[in-house]
Amino acid sequence: MDSKKYYKEKYKEAFVATRKIINEIDPTGFISRFGDETYNAEVSLILAKLQHAETEQEIKDIVIQVFSHYNYFDPSSLDSSLDLSAKLMEVKKIICP
């Protein structure tokens, strides 16, 4: 397999995993009205920034930054998702082995 195809497949794998994680916490409550692809743009932004994160706190900060443009997003809603950062750190290992 050539490297371009390999990285494309790894990105897709990481995208699907990240979308699942974000959909589970549903930070703005939109999933029930708009479906599983609601946060695709935000997932792309998180993945773009995830490769530069070094700590779980940095990952949580990325998620807060990405969703902060929604007036009804409450960053404290992420506090109940204690393993959010840990799960996203595992996703990082997919794209940055």
Secondary structure as UniProt FT lines:
FT   HELIX           3..25
FT   TURN            27..28
FT   HELIX           31..34
FT   TURN            36..39
FT   HELIX           40..50
FT   TURN            51..52
FT   HELIX           56..67
FT   TURN            68..69
FT   TURN            71..72
FT   HELIX           75..78
FT   TURN            79..80
FT   TURN            82..83
FT   HELIX           84..95
//
